[in-house]
Amino acid sequence: MKHSILLALTLALAACSDSPEESLASGQKAFAAHDYPAARVHLAAALAGKPGDRSILLLQARNFLALGDGEAAKSALEALAAGSPVEGELAELTAEAALLRQKPDLVEAALGSRGTPEAERLRALAAIQKGNLAGAMQLFEKGAETGGNARLFADYARFKLLSGDTAGALLMADKARKLAPEGLDTLLIDGQLQVRKGDLQAALGTYDKAFRHYPASLAALTGKAAVLGDLGRINDMKAVLDKAATFAPRAPAVLFLRAKAASQAKDWAGVRAVIQPVERTLAPLDPARALYGEALLRLGQTELARAQLEPLYRAMPGNRDVLRLLAEAKLASGDAKGAVTVLRSLADQPYARPDELAVMAKAAAVAGDPKAASYDARSKQAAPQALGRDLADGDAAMRAGNWAGASQAYERLLSSTDGTNIVVLNNMAYAQLMLGNYDRARELADKALKLAPNNPSVLDTAGWVRIKSGKDIENGRRLLRQGAQQAPGNMTIRAHLAEAERAGR
């Protein structure tokens, strides 16, 4: 934060010595480079020298919108309108400022009869704010039929993704990419889709690119931080969040991710420190409540934990994490029968997981439930149905290139078995490689190699991990050559070996 303040002061002092024309030129340059905080300072200096200048006011309004400052944009646009009805681009900018201020009812008043794709995009977003999802879809369709623009297609893709229509989201994102491949909205939806697919390494690259091109984008930073968290790179995640907090310390996305990073490190006091100051502002179903509830539970504040978790349980009775945590909280507060009631429907399923069954076994024992011993026995030996489900999920994710999904499924298999299944180890190693977690991939690949030193697929993975990580490369080529000898018709091994040999020339 201090760095940002010093930068702003430096720019302001420098701007004081510039003419209005020079300040405007600096502001235009900063705006074109998407450095909106710097543009804000330069444009304020230009406007101070030329009060009421329409070209400066218009650029200032656009810059405020890019910063997400709806109130400041409203003031600049009102100065431009000078009491007259807004028309054309001003109408669209005014509607966008209303959306940023969560005033969807003002959008239609600003747009009037304007029928451009941008106007339909803004109407669709207003409908979403009002909860009219069917109306939003019709408006997005109308905007697309009139030619669309990159922002409309990107927002429509995001809408389809949230609605569960991944295929439709991919189609709309492709349209956005063709119109504006470097646009912020395009990059952000591409990152979201890559996360949904499970290709976290690609998503990380996309969010990195978005931040390089748009250094004031909070969405790019929080997107990158979320991916780093999913990859288990918690220290890197915290560094990105520290950067985001310099200009948006209380943004919900920043707070949630800071709490998530603390929870992944089992820093429950840290989770409480992040969320407690904003607890009253959280929406009823804010995902931060689950993190807060678990933190309070781990800190021994069981009644407070129940207060956070019970509303989530009522609203999302199928959320397994919430079920388990609430059952733990009820048990810890002396309500063993309540814990059994909460967890019974899940624990009686053949796919119940060991951690869920362990909680159920404890609660059932205290409550005197006759099935307590059965739950305890099941918690110590994973059910074949659960193992089969995880194996099928992992294999399907591998075929789809969903490396994150594959890793999660295989991780469950490794933790609930003796961890020596060669196929699982090998597939998990490859998925971790594709996620960029080279050390973890090497560890798993070498374990599989020790168990099956002549298996072609295992040799391929162990060799390829070394090549891609840039460590132990010559040994990597040796393993790939050995794999190619064992399976001369395997095109994947041959392709990996060819690339490795070319790199060594």
Order of alpha helices (4+ residues) and beta strands (2+ residues): alpha-alpha-alpha-alpha-alpha-alpha-alpha-alpha-alpha-alpha-alpha-alpha-alpha-alpha-alpha-alpha-alpha-alpha-alpha-alpha-alpha-alpha-alpha-alpha-alpha-alpha-alpha-alpha-alpha-alpha
